[in-house]
Amino acid sequence: MIKAVKDFFRRRQHPLRILNYTTKYLWLLLIPLGKYLIASQFDFEGWFRSHWTEILTVSLILGYAILRWVSVYFVYDKTSITVHTGFFGIKVTKVNFSEISTFSLNQGYLDRLIHSCTIYIDTGAQSKRRSDISFNLTRKQAFELYHSIASESKNTPKFVYKSRKSDLLAFSFLFSSTLSGMLVIVGVVFQAYRIFGREAEIRILREVNSRIEASAVFEMIPSYILAGAVLIFGMWLISFVANLMRHWNFSCTRASDLFVVRSGKGARRRHVLKRKRINYIDYRQSLLMKIFRVTTVEVGCAGYGKRHREISAIIPITTSSRSDESMRELLPDLPPVRGTVAPRKISVPGFMILPLLAAVIPAIAVRIAYPYFPSYHNEMTITAVLLVIPMFWLMIVKGAAALSTSIGFENGYCTMSFCSWYKFHKVIAPVNKIAKIELTRHIMNRLGGTCTVNVYTNNDKADKHSVKGLPYKETVKLLRENGCLFYEPSGDDL
């Protein structure tokens, strides 16, 4: 009997998962019921007579949640995992371990307190947003499954890459997103509004604004500029701390055909990646990283990097020379691949023209608006400067991109060096992982004798890598020689 009970719970999700199957507004019923019970001095009979409809509603919600929890279960052996989901477990999903691209195990701060873990299994057969299997398990269940999937790495030669603490500080500094911090702040303000009402939200915002305006140092700067600067810095700082804690103690281990990635301070994260299912390698840099010769190495592997604030890195950040040495150990079968077709030097202005126009437009617009809004002269000037600076920086980035863009094929691999907004990419993909190659030309391309090559690689969805400004004739010849172009360009194309 005891064995049967243990087996029942061993195949179910964590018991607290029951709460996830209830409505998120259940507490709006529970809090008043608890308050009335206390007010009645725990007179259960009178309390039940007065509030039987609310009690019945809560009971039905909890009963439905428990039934859902009982219906969802899983079983696994040495080769596969089978999951029963849906109402009464009518949907059955079976995944062979050999077909898994990425197995992820996440244990957040709260999860550690309740000994819970969330596991994700991806095969590349689902959409970009969803995993093939997602389960909330007890810590013991999750790590048993984790060790079962990673079992082939036991008693095999290993190479371990570990990030230095100074590198992780630089990584968090460079990759912290203002948007990520903003989501946290907006969530706090919204929850304050839901719990305490609109008045509390107004008081919070007024207090922040009054503190800023009270400082004599900032009297000459418009209050909305100060508020925006403080908000952006706060959001960035939150994202910086979150990134640092997420990637602290980062390591990537190559063992047999697996990559085992570990990271996290306080919260634990484990990822098991199949090396043969990696679709491409992506060396990423910003302009400053390029100048100081540091780089980040990410991989395109179904399921890795698809969750919130997750980056698909196997080397978060290090010097370019150390990344090359580490990649030779992590992926010894990856041959060096050179770019053989690159933009001509005469094409450099074509890379810079759009950011230049985007930088000029705000300045012209403000100049035209001066006579109509004379009292907002300072505000418009500051706004124009704030809009021009990122576009001017983008123009510099695109100028550097014109000198580093290229494409080439060698040893069964394709290499693409290009720039997407402010990020430089060097992508190396096996030719058999490329889903589609497009060669496109717009009017300006035809006038300049250039083209754009879009390379789509397999992943959760086809990832697009655009290499722009390439000389058309040389590109057509390169693609044809490597079996990627199956038509003869007409005279008009040439």
N, C-alpha and C positions, 0 to 999 in steps of 0.2 A: 504493500500500500504506500509506504513512504517512498519507495523507489519510483512508483508510478507518479506520485505528486512531484517529485524532483524532476522527473523526465518531462512532465507537463510544463513546469516553469522554465526548464532549460531550453525549450523550443519556442517560448514566447518572448515578446519584447519586454523591456523594462516595465514594471508595474505602473510607474508614473506616466507611462505613455497613455494610460487611460484618460488622463486629463486633456491630452491633445485631441481626443475624439469627442470631447464635450464642446459646447459653444463657448467662445471666448468671453461672452457676457454672463456666464454662469455666476460669477461673483456678485453681480448686481442682484441676484436672488438670494445668494447665501448670506451676504452681509446683513440685509434687513431681517432675515429669518433668525440669524444669530442674535441680533440686537433685541428682537421681540422675545426670544427665549430667555435672555438675561433679565429683561424688564419684568417678565412674569415669574422671576425667581425660580426658574426651571420647573414650572408647572407644565409638564409635557402634555397632559390631557387637554388643558385649556389652550395651550399653544397650538396643538394639532387641530382642535375644533375651529380656532380662529383663522388658521392659515393652511388649511388642508389642500387648497388648490395649488399654492406655491410649493408645498412639500411634495405633492404628487408630481408636479412638473419637474422639480429637481430629481426626484427618484427615477422618472422616465428617462431623463437625460443621462443620468449616471448608469442606469441599466443598459441603455443603448450603447454607451461607451464601453462598458465591461464586455458586452456581447461582441462588439467590434474587436476588442483586444483579444478575446478568446479565439475568434475566428481567424485572426492573422497569426501565422506561425511559420517556422522554417525547419528544414532538416538538411544536413550536409554530411558528406563522407569524404574520402581522400581525393575524389576527382571532381565533385560538383556540389552545388547548393541548389535546393528547391524551396521556393517561397510560395506560400498560399496567402493571397491578399483578397481584398474585396469583401463584400458582405457574405458571411458564412464561408469565406475562403474559396470562393468559386473561381477566382483567377489564379492560375498556377504558372509560375515562372521558374524555369530551370536554366542555370548557367554553368557550363563546364569551366573548371578552373583554367583549362588550357586556352579558353577563348576570352579570358578577362584581359582588358587593356590596363585598367587601373583599379586598385583596391585602396580605398581611403578610410582611415579611422580617425575621428575627431572626438576629443574629450575636452570640453570647455571648463571654465572655472566652476560653474554650478554643477556640471556633470561630475566633477571630481568629488564634490561633497556628497552626492547621492550615488556614487559608483556606477555612473551611466556612461555609455559611449554611443556615438552614431557612426554607422558604417555605410559606405557608398561603394557600389560595384558598377563599373562601366565597361561595356564591350564595344562601344562605338555604334551600336545598333539603335540607340534612342536619339531624341532631340538634344540640342545643346543645353537646354534648361534642366532636363531631368536625367537622373541616373536610372540604370536598368533595375537596380535594387537599392533601396534606402531603408535602413532599419535602425531603431533605437534599442540597444541591448544593454545588459549589465556589463560591467567592466570585464568580468571573467569570461562571459560568452564572447565578447568582441575580440579579446586577445587570443582566445582559443582559435577562433576563425582566422584571425590575422596570422598566427603561427602556422596554421594548416596551409594557407595559401602561399606563405613564404617558405615552406618547408624545403623546397628544392635548393634554397640557398645555403642550407646547413652543410657543414663539412666540405665546403668548396673554397677555392682561393678567393680572396676578397681584396678590393681596393676601396679605401674610404677617403672621401673628400670632406674636410671639416672647414667651415668658415671661421675666420678669425673675428674676434669681437669688434675690432676696429673696422673691419670690412662691413660687418652687419650694421654698425652705427651709420656708416656712409650710405649703405643700401637703404636703410629706413629714412634717412634724410632726403635722398634723391627720389624715392618712390612713394613718399607720403603724398596722399591726394587730399586736396581741400574738400572735394566732394564727399569723401568718406567721413571726414570729421563733421561736415555739414549735416549728414544724415543722422548722426548721433545727436547733435544739438537740436535739430528739428524734432526728433523723437522726444527729447526731454521737454521741450516747450509744449508740444502737442499733448503729452501725457499730463502736464500741469493744467492745461486747458480742460482736458476731459475730467480730471479729478476735482479741481478747485474752481473751474469756471473761467470765463473770459476776463474777469477783473484781475485774477492772479497773473494771467499772461501779460496784461497791459502793465501791471506793476513791475514785473521782471524787466520788460523792455524799457520802461521809463527809468528804472534805477540804473541800468547799464548806460543809457544815453546821458543821464544827469552826471554820472561819474566822469564821463568823457568830457562834457562841456565844462565841468568845474576846474579842469586843469588849465592853468594859465599858459602852459607851454604850447597848447594846441589851439589857442584862441584864433589864430589867423587861418586855420585850416577848416573848411566846411565840416559840419558835424556828420553829414552823411558819409563823407570820405573817411573820417576817423572811425565811425561805426563799422564801415565796410572793412577797413584795415584790421581792426581788432577782431572782427568776426572771422575774417580769412585766416589770420594768424592762429586764433583759437582752434579753428577747424583743422588747420595743418598740424598743430601740435598734438591734437587728439589722434589724428591719423598716424603721426610719427611714432607715438608711444605704442599704438596698436600694432603697427608693422614691426617694431622692434621686439615686442613680446611674442609675436607670431613666429618670427624667424630666428629667435635666439636659440643657441645650441644646434644650429642647422648642420646636418650631415647627409651625404649621399653615398650609399654603399653599392658598388657593383659586385654581384655574386651570381655566378652562373648566367642565366638569361634575364636576371632581374635587377632593377634599381630599387633600393629601399631608402626612402627619404624620411628623415626624422627632423622635427623642429618643434619649437614652442617652449615658453617659459611659463609655468603655471598651467596653461592649457597644453594638451598633448596632441600632436598630429603625426600620423604615420601614413605613408603612401607606398604601395608596391606597384611598380611599373614594369611591364614586359618590354624588354629592349627591342625585340623584333616588331613591336607594335608602335614604336615611335615613328611618327610620320615626317618630322623634320627637326632640325636644330636651328635655333634662332639666337645669334649673338646680338645683343641690344646695347646701344649707347646713346647718350645725349651728346650734344656738342662739347660740353665741359668734360664729360667722361672720355670722349674721343681725344681731347687735347691732353688730358692727364693719363691716357692709356689705361683706362680701367673699363671693364665690361661685365655684363650680366649674360648668363647663358640659360635660355629657356628651351623647352621642348614642346612639340605638338604631339600630344598623346591623349586619346579620348578619355575624358573624365578628369584629367589633371589640370587644375587651374580654372575650373568652371564654377566653383562656389564663391560665395561672397568674400571679397578681399583676398582671394587666393591667387598667387602668382605661380605659374608653371615652371619654376626655376629648378635647375639641378646645380647651378653655381650662382648664388644670389648676387655677389659682386666680388671682384678681385682684379688684380692687374692683368693686362692682356697676355703677358708672357706666362703667368701662372695658370690662367684659364686654358691656354693652349696645351701646357704640360698636363693639366688635370684631365682635359678632354681626350688626350691620347691614352690615358689609363682607363677612363670611364667608357670610352667608345673606341677601342683599339682598331676596329674594322673600318672606321670612318677615314677615307683617304683624303689627302689635301686636294682641293678643287679650286681652280683659279677662274676669275672672270676674264673672258676673252673678248667680249664686245662691250664697249663703254661709250658714253656720249662724247662728241667732239667738243673741243674747248670753245668753239663758236656758239655752242648751245647753252653756255653758262647763263647768259641774260634771260633765256627762256625759262629757266628754273626760278629766277628771282622776280620776274615781272608781276605775277599775281600778288605776292606779299607786298611788293612796292606799291601797287595800286591800292591795296587794302589799307596801307599805312597813310597814303595821301588823302584818301576820302574823308576820314574824320577831321583832318586839319582844314580841308576846304569847306566842309559842312559847318564847322565852328566859325570860320572866317565869315561866311555868308550870314550866319545867325547873329553875329555881334551887334549890328545896328538895330535888330528887332528886340533883343533882350539885353540892353545895356547893364541892367542891375545884376545880371548873372555872369558877368565877364569872367571872374575868377573861377567860378564853378565850371564853366564851359571849357576854359583853358586846361584845368586839371583833368577833366574828363577826357579831353582830346589827347593829352599826354599819356594817360593810362591806356587808351586804346591804341595809340601809335607804337608804344614801346614793344608789346608782344609781336606786332606785325613786323617791326623793324628787326627784331631778333629772329623771327621766322625767315626773313629775307636773307640774313647772314647764314642761317642753317641751310637754307636751300642752295645758297652759293657753294657751301662746303659739300653738299650732297651731289652737286653736279660733277665734282672732282672724284667722288668715290663710288658712284653708281656703275654697276656692271652686271653682266650675266654670262654664264659659261656652263659647259657640260664636259664632264670628265669622269672616267672610271665608273660609269653607271649612276652618277650623281649630278644634280643641277645646283649651282650656286647663284644666288641673287643678292646683290648689294643695292639697297635702295633706302629712301627716307620717307617716312610717313609722319606728316606734321613735324614735330620736334624730335622724333626718334629715328636713329639710324639702325638699320637691320642688315644683318648678313645671314641669310637663310640657306641652309644646305639640306637638300631633300633627295632621297633616292628617286630615280626616275619612275620606278614602279609604284611609288606612293603619290605620284602626280595624277590628279583626276582629269584636269583639263588645262589647255594653254590657249589663250586668246591673244591675237595681235590686232590692235586697234589703232586707228589714225583719225584725228579730227582735222579741221581746216588748217590750223597753225602747224600741225605735224606735217601735212602735205607740202606746205610752203617751205618748211625748214628741212624736209627730207628725213624726218624722224618718226618714231612710233612708240607705242606703249605695249609692253608684254605683261599680261595678267596670267600668273601661274596659280592654279587652284590645287591645293594639297588636301588629301583625305584627313578628316578629323571628325569630331562630333557633327560638324558640318564642314563643307569645303571652305578652307581658309584661303583668302585671296592675297597674293603678293604682287604688287604692281611696280614694275621697273619702267621708269619713264625716260623720255629723251634719248632713246637708243637710235643710232643710225639705221635707217630702214633696210638698205640693201644688205649690210653685213648681218643684220638680225635675221632676215629671211634666209640667208645662206646658212647661218648657224643652226636655225631650227630645222631646215631641210636636211642638213647633214646628220642631225641626231634623231631623225624620224619623227619630228614634232610638227611638220608642215607637209600637208598632202595635196597642195595645189600649186600650180604655176602662176605667179603674179602676172597680171596683165600689164600692158604698157602704161596704162593710167596709174596703176599702183606704183610702178617704179618711178 
